Amino acid sequence: MDNLGNPDVIFILGGTNDMWQEAPFGDFVYANWTDEQLCSYRPALACLLDYMQQHYPKAKIYFLLETSPCPGGITEEARLNLIESTHQITSHYGVDCIYLTIHKNWWHPDAQGQDDIADQVLDVLQTDFNV
């Protein structure tokens, strides 16, 4: 994370693998993280966003979160907890979260899903940057 140069915009796509690995959510912790806490989703995301804002203060940071239900995948309760947790943490840091709904093949975006990501991110950028 420390070698991005001087970016204007940073995209972070995350959260999904944490759920597939059944990582614990942990508590909402916004400073002084322990190694144990960083093995949980909430404190790890807070640490990541804190670090990125400190190291790239001029960059516009977007967090991309895939929110589509996935039959046979993570539970609906975990999916909703992931969305709410991410919303709370990104809001705390003033980071825009782009909630993606994408087409998948075996839990990963297929060609259509990759187009879905591009289209949804482009929609936000066009609004934010008036293009």
VODO-231515 format. One record per residue: residue number from 1; residue in three letters; x, y, z of N, C-alpha, C in turn. Coordinates in nm, 2 decimals, decimal comma. Example, Ala and Ser with C-alpha at 12.3 -4.5 7.8 and 13.67 -1.06 7.14 Angstrom:
SITE; i; aa; n_X; n_Y; n_Z; ca_X; ca_Y; ca_Z; c_X; c_Y; c_Z
SITE; 1; ALA; 1,32; -0,57; 0,78; 1,23; -0,45; 0,78; 1,32; -0,33; 0,78
SITE; 2; SER; 1,28; -0,22; 0,71; 1,37; -0,11; 0,71; 1,29; 0,00; 0,79
//
This chain:
SITE; i; aa; n_X; n_Y; n_Z; ca_X; ca_Y; ca_Z; c_X; c_Y; c_Z
SITE; 1; MET; 0,08; -0,12; 0,00; 0,00; 0,00; 0,00; 0,09; 0,13; 0,00
SITE; 2; ASP; 0,21; 0,11; 0,02; 0,29; 0,23; 0,03; 0,37; 0,27; -0,10
SITE; 3; ASN; 0,34; 0,21; -0,21; 0,41; 0,24; -0,33; 0,32; 0,28; -0,45
SITE; 4; LEU; 0,21; 0,35; -0,42; 0,12; 0,39; -0,52; 0,16; 0,52; -0,60
SITE; 5; GLY; 0,27; 0,58; -0,55; 0,30; 0,71; -0,62; 0,22; 0,82; -0,57
SITE; 6; ASN; 0,17; 0,90; -0,66; 0,08; 1,02; -0,62; -0,05; 1,01; -0,69
SITE; 7; PRO; -0,13; 0,92; -0,66; -0,26; 0,90; -0,73; -0,36; 1,00; -0,70
SITE; 8; ASP; -0,45; 1,03; -0,80; -0,56; 1,12; -0,78; -0,68; 1,04; -0,73
SITE; 9; VAL; -0,69; 0,91; -0,77; -0,80; 0,83; -0,73; -0,75; 0,69; -0,70
SITE; 10; ILE; -0,80; 0,63; -0,59; -0,77; 0,50; -0,55; -0,90; 0,41; -0,54
SITE; 11; PHE; -0,89; 0,30; -0,60; -1,01; 0,20; -0,59; -0,96; 0,08; -0,50
SITE; 12; ILE; -1,04; 0,05; -0,40; -1,01; -0,07; -0,32; -1,13; -0,16; -0,33
SITE; 13; LEU; -1,11; -0,28; -0,38; -1,22; -0,38; -0,39; -1,19; -0,48; -0,28
SITE; 14; GLY; -1,28; -0,49; -0,19; -1,26; -0,58; -0,08; -1,38; -0,64; -0,01
SITE; 15; GLY; -1,35; -0,72; 0,08; -1,46; -0,78; 0,17; -1,50; -0,92; 0,13
SITE; 16; THR; -1,51; -0,95; 0,01; -1,57; -1,07; -0,03; -1,49; -1,19; 0,02
SITE; 17; ASN; -1,36; -1,19; 0,00; -1,28; -1,30; 0,04; -1,28; -1,32; 0,19
SITE; 18; ASP; -1,30; -1,21; 0,26; -1,31; -1,22; 0,41; -1,43; -1,31; 0,44
SITE; 19; MET; -1,54; -1,29; 0,37; -1,66; -1,36; 0,40; -1,64; -1,51; 0,36
SITE; 20; TRP; -1,58; -1,53; 0,24; -1,56; -1,67; 0,20; -1,47; -1,75; 0,29
SITE; 21; GLN; -1,38; -1,68; 0,36; -1,29; -1,75; 0,45; -1,35; -1,75; 0,59
SITE; 22; GLU; -1,47; -1,69; 0,60; -1,55; -1,69; 0,73; -1,46; -1,62; 0,84
SITE; 23; ALA; -1,40; -1,51; 0,80; -1,32; -1,43; 0,89; -1,43; -1,36; 0,99
SITE; 24; PRO; -1,39; -1,35; 1,12; -1,48; -1,29; 1,21; -1,50; -1,14; 1,17
SITE; 25; PHE; -1,61; -1,08; 1,21; -1,64; -0,94; 1,19; -1,56; -0,86; 1,29
SITE; 26; GLY; -1,55; -0,90; 1,41; -1,48; -0,82; 1,51; -1,55; -0,69; 1,55
SITE; 27; ASP; -1,49; -0,61; 1,63; -1,55; -0,49; 1,68; -1,52; -0,37; 1,59
SITE; 28; PHE; -1,59; -0,26; 1,60; -1,56; -0,14; 1,53; -1,45; -0,07; 1,61
SITE; 29; VAL; -1,32; -0,08; 1,56; -1,21; -0,02; 1,63; -1,14; 0,08; 1,53
SITE; 30; TYR; -1,12; 0,20; 1,57; -1,07; 0,30; 1,48; -0,93; 0,35; 1,51
SITE; 31; ALA; -0,86; 0,29; 1,60; -0,72; 0,33; 1,63; -0,65; 0,22; 1,72
SITE; 32; ASN; -0,52; 0,23; 1,73; -0,45; 0,14; 1,82; -0,48; -0,01; 1,80
SITE; 33; TRP; -0,48; -0,06; 1,68; -0,52; -0,19; 1,65; -0,42; -0,29; 1,69
SITE; 34; THR; -0,46; -0,40; 1,75; -0,37; -0,51; 1,78; -0,37; -0,61; 1,67
SITE; 35; ASP; -0,26; -0,69; 1,67; -0,25; -0,79; 1,56; -0,37; -0,88; 1,56
SITE; 36; GLU; -0,42; -0,92; 1,68; -0,54; -1,00; 1,69; -0,66; -0,94; 1,63
SITE; 37; GLN; -0,68; -0,81; 1,65; -0,79; -0,74; 1,60; -0,79; -0,73; 1,44
SITE; 38; LEU; -0,67; -0,72; 1,39; -0,65; -0,71; 1,25; -0,68; -0,84; 1,17
SITE; 39; CYS; -0,71; -0,94; 1,25; -0,75; -1,07; 1,18; -0,90; -1,07; 1,17
SITE; 40; SER; -0,97; -0,96; 1,20; -1,11; -0,94; 1,19; -1,14; -0,84; 1,08
SITE; 41; TYR; -1,26; -0,85; 1,02; -1,29; -0,76; 0,91; -1,30; -0,61; 0,95
SITE; 42; ARG; -1,38; -0,58; 1,05; -1,40; -0,44; 1,08; -1,28; -0,37; 1,12
SITE; 43; PRO; -1,20; -0,41; 1,21; -1,08; -0,34; 1,24; -0,98; -0,34; 1,13
SITE; 44; ALA; -0,97; -0,44; 1,05; -0,88; -0,45; 0,94; -0,92; -0,34; 0,83
SITE; 45; LEU; -1,04; -0,33; 0,80; -1,09; -0,23; 0,71; -1,06; -0,09; 0,76
SITE; 46; ALA; -1,09; -0,07; 0,89; -1,06; 0,06; 0,94; -0,91; 0,10; 0,93
SITE; 47; CYS; -0,83; 0,00; 0,97; -0,68; 0,02; 0,96; -0,64; 0,05; 0,82
SITE; 48; LEU; -0,70; -0,02; 0,72; -0,66; 0,00; 0,58; -0,70; 0,14; 0,54
SITE; 49; LEU; -0,82; 0,18; 0,57; -0,87; 0,32; 0,52; -0,79; 0,43; 0,59
SITE; 50; ASP; -0,76; 0,41; 0,72; -0,68; 0,51; 0,79; -0,54; 0,52; 0,73
SITE; 51; TYR; -0,48; 0,41; 0,70; -0,35; 0,41; 0,64; -0,35; 0,48; 0,50
SITE; 52; MET; -0,45; 0,45; 0,42; -0,46; 0,50; 0,29; -0,48; 0,65; 0,29
SITE; 53; GLN; -0,56; 0,70; 0,39; -0,59; 0,84; 0,40; -0,46; 0,92; 0,45
SITE; 54; GLN; -0,39; 0,86; 0,54; -0,27; 0,92; 0,59; -0,16; 0,93; 0,48
SITE; 55; HIS; -0,15; 0,82; 0,40; -0,04; 0,81; 0,30; -0,07; 0,88; 0,17
SITE; 56; TYR; -0,20; 0,89; 0,14; -0,25; 0,95; 0,01; -0,35; 1,06; 0,04
SITE; 57; PRO; -0,32; 1,16; 0,11; -0,42; 1,26; 0,16; -0,49; 1,34; 0,04
SITE; 58; LYS; -0,43; 1,34; -0,07; -0,48; 1,42; -0,19; -0,57; 1,33; -0,28
SITE; 59; ALA; -0,56; 1,20; -0,25; -0,64; 1,10; -0,34; -0,78; 1,09; -0,30
SITE; 60; LYS; -0,87; 1,07; -0,40; -1,01; 1,04; -0,37; -1,01; 0,89; -0,37
SITE; 61; ILE; -1,06; 0,83; -0,25; -1,06; 0,69; -0,23; -1,20; 0,64; -0,24
SITE; 62; TYR; -1,22; 0,53; -0,32; -1,34; 0,46; -0,33; -1,32; 0,32; -0,28
SITE; 63; PHE; -1,42; 0,27; -0,20; -1,42; 0,13; -0,16; -1,53; 0,06; -0,24
SITE; 64; LEU; -1,49; -0,04; -0,31; -1,59; -0,12; -0,39; -1,63; -0,25; -0,32
SITE; 65; LEU; -1,76; -0,27; -0,30; -1,80; -0,38; -0,23; -1,91; -0,45; -0,31
SITE; 66; GLU; -1,88; -0,58; -0,34; -1,98; -0,66; -0,42; -2,09; -0,71; -0,32
SITE; 67; THR; -2,21; -0,68; -0,36; -2,32; -0,70; -0,26; -2,42; -0,80; -0,31
SITE; 68; SER; -2,40; -0,86; -0,43; -2,50; -0,95; -0,48; -2,52; -1,08; -0,40
SITE; 69; PRO; -2,65; -1,12; -0,38; -2,67; -1,25; -0,31; -2,60; -1,36; -0,39
SITE; 70; CYS; -2,55; -1,46; -0,32; -2,48; -1,57; -0,38; -2,53; -1,70; -0,33
SITE; 71; PRO; -2,63; -1,76; -0,40; -2,69; -1,89; -0,35; -2,58; -1,99; -0,33
SITE; 72; GLY; -2,58; -2,06; -0,22; -2,48; -2,16; -0,19; -2,35; -2,10; -0,14
SITE; 73; GLY; -2,34; -1,97; -0,13; -2,22; -1,90; -0,08; -2,24; -1,85; 0,06
SITE; 74; ILE; -2,20; -1,73; 0,09; -2,21; -1,68; 0,23; -2,36; -1,67; 0,27
SITE; 75; THR; -2,39; -1,67; 0,39; -2,52; -1,66; 0,44; -2,58; -1,52; 0,41
SITE; 76; GLU; -2,71; -1,51; 0,41; -2,77; -1,38; 0,39; -2,74; -1,29; 0,51
SITE; 77; GLU; -2,74; -1,34; 0,63; -2,70; -1,27; 0,75; -2,56; -1,21; 0,74
SITE; 78; ALA; -2,47; -1,29; 0,70; -2,33; -1,25; 0,68; -2,32; -1,14; 0,57
SITE; 79; ARG; -2,39; -1,16; 0,46; -2,39; -1,06; 0,35; -2,44; -0,93; 0,40
SITE; 80; LEU; -2,55; -0,93; 0,47; -2,61; -0,80; 0,52; -2,52; -0,74; 0,63
SITE; 81; ASN; -2,45; -0,82; 0,71; -2,36; -0,77; 0,81; -2,24; -0,70; 0,74
SITE; 82; LEU; -2,19; -0,77; 0,64; -2,08; -0,71; 0,56; -2,11; -0,58; 0,50
SITE; 83; ILE; -2,23; -0,56; 0,44; -2,27; -0,44; 0,38; -2,28; -0,33; 0,49
SITE; 84; GLU; -2,35; -0,36; 0,60; -2,37; -0,26; 0,71; -2,24; -0,22; 0,77
SITE; 85; SER; -2,15; -0,32; 0,80; -2,02; -0,29; 0,86; -1,94; -0,20; 0,77
SITE; 86; THR; -1,94; -0,24; 0,64; -1,86; -0,16; 0,54; -1,91; -0,02; 0,53
SITE; 87; HIS; -2,05; 0,00; 0,53; -2,11; 0,13; 0,53; -2,07; 0,21; 0,65
SITE; 88; GLN; -2,07; 0,15; 0,77; -2,04; 0,23; 0,89; -1,89; 0,27; 0,89
SITE; 89; ILE; -1,80; 0,18; 0,85; -1,66; 0,22; 0,85; -1,62; 0,31; 0,74
SITE; 90; THR; -1,67; 0,30; 0,62; -1,64; 0,39; 0,51; -1,70; 0,53; 0,55
SITE; 91; SER; -1,82; 0,53; 0,61; -1,88; 0,66; 0,65; -1,79; 0,73; 0,75
SITE; 92; HIS; -1,74; 0,65; 0,85; -1,66; 0,70; 0,95; -1,54; 0,78; 0,89
SITE; 93; TYR; -1,48; 0,72; 0,78; -1,36; 0,78; 0,72; -1,40; 0,88; 0,60
SITE; 94; GLY; -1,52; 0,89; 0,57; -1,56; 0,98; 0,46; -1,52; 0,92; 0,33
SITE; 95; VAL; -1,51; 0,79; 0,32; -1,47; 0,72; 0,20; -1,60; 0,68; 0,12
SITE; 96; ASP; -1,61; 0,71; 0,00; -1,73; 0,67; -0,08; -1,72; 0,52; -0,10
SITE; 97; CYS; -1,84; 0,45; -0,08; -1,85; 0,31; -0,11; -1,94; 0,29; -0,23
SITE; 98; ILE; -1,89; 0,22; -0,33; -1,96; 0,18; -0,44; -2,01; 0,04; -0,42
SITE; 99; TYR; -2,14; 0,02; -0,41; -2,20; -0,11; -0,38; -2,23; -0,17; -0,52
SITE; 100; LEU; -2,16; -0,28; -0,55; -2,17; -0,34; -0,68; -2,27; -0,46; -0,68
SITE; 101; THR; -2,34; -0,47; -0,79; -2,43; -0,58; -0,81; -2,37; -0,64; -0,95
SITE; 102; ILE; -2,32; -0,76; -0,94; -2,25; -0,81; -1,06; -2,29; -0,95; -1,09
SITE; 103; HIS; -2,27; -0,99; -1,22; -2,29; -1,13; -1,26; -2,17; -1,21; -1,23
SITE; 104; LYS; -2,19; -1,33; -1,17; -2,08; -1,41; -1,13; -2,08; -1,55; -1,19
SITE; 105; ASN; -1,97; -1,61; -1,20; -1,96; -1,75; -1,23; -1,87; -1,81; -1,13
SITE; 106; TRP; -1,93; -1,90; -1,05; -1,86; -1,96; -0,94; -1,79; -1,86; -0,84
SITE; 107; TRP; -1,87; -1,77; -0,80; -1,83; -1,67; -0,70; -1,74; -1,56; -0,75
SITE; 108; HIS; -1,70; -1,56; -0,87; -1,61; -1,45; -0,92; -1,68; -1,39; -1,04
SITE; 109; PRO; -1,65; -1,26; -1,07; -1,71; -1,20; -1,18; -1,67; -1,26; -1,31
SITE; 110; ASP; -1,76; -1,30; -1,40; -1,73; -1,35; -1,53; -1,72; -1,22; -1,62
SITE; 111; ALA; -1,72; -1,24; -1,75; -1,70; -1,13; -1,85; -1,81; -1,03; -1,83
SITE; 112; GLN; -1,94; -1,07; -1,81; -2,05; -0,98; -1,79; -2,03; -0,91; -1,65
SITE; 113; GLY; -1,98; -0,98; -1,55; -1,96; -0,92; -1,42; -1,85; -0,82; -1,42
SITE; 114; GLN; -1,75; -0,84; -1,51; -1,64; -0,74; -1,52; -1,70; -0,61; -1,59
SITE; 115; ASP; -1,79; -0,63; -1,69; -1,85; -0,52; -1,75; -1,94; -0,45; -1,65
SITE; 116; ASP; -2,01; -0,52; -1,56; -2,10; -0,47; -1,46; -2,01; -0,38; -1,37
SITE; 117; ILE; -1,90; -0,42; -1,33; -1,81; -0,34; -1,24; -1,77; -0,21; -1,31
SITE; 118; ALA; -1,72; -0,23; -1,43; -1,68; -0,11; -1,51; -1,79; -0,01; -1,52
SITE; 119; ASP; -1,91; -0,05; -1,56; -2,03; 0,03; -1,58; -2,07; 0,11; -1,45
SITE; 120; GLN; -2,07; 0,03; -1,34; -2,11; 0,09; -1,21; -2,01; 0,19; -1,16
SITE; 121; VAL; -1,88; 0,16; -1,18; -1,78; 0,25; -1,13; -1,78; 0,38; -1,22
SITE; 122; LEU; -1,79; 0,36; -1,35; -1,80; 0,47; -1,44; -1,92; 0,56; -1,41
SITE; 123; ASP; -2,03; 0,51; -1,38; -2,15; 0,59; -1,34; -2,12; 0,68; -1,22
SITE; 124; VAL; -2,05; 0,63; -1,12; -2,01; 0,71; -1,01; -1,91; 0,82; -1,05
SITE; 125; LEU; -1,81; 0,78; -1,12; -1,71; 0,87; -1,16; -1,76; 0,99; -1,25
SITE; 126; GLN; -1,85; 0,95; -1,34; -1,92; 1,06; -1,42; -1,99; 1,16; -1,33
SITE; 127; THR; -2,06; 1,11; -1,23; -2,13; 1,20; -1,14; -2,03; 1,28; -1,05
SITE; 128; ASP; -1,94; 1,21; -1,00; -1,84; 1,28; -0,91; -1,75; 1,38; -0,98
SITE; 129; PHE; -1,72; 1,35; -1,10; -1,62; 1,44; -1,17; -1,69; 1,52; -1,29
SITE; 130; ASN; -1,82; 1,51; -1,29; -1,90; 1,59; -1,39; -1,85; 1,56; -1,54
SITE; 131; VAL; -1,83; 1,44; -1,57; -1,79; 1,41; -1,71; -1,90; 1,33; -1,78
//
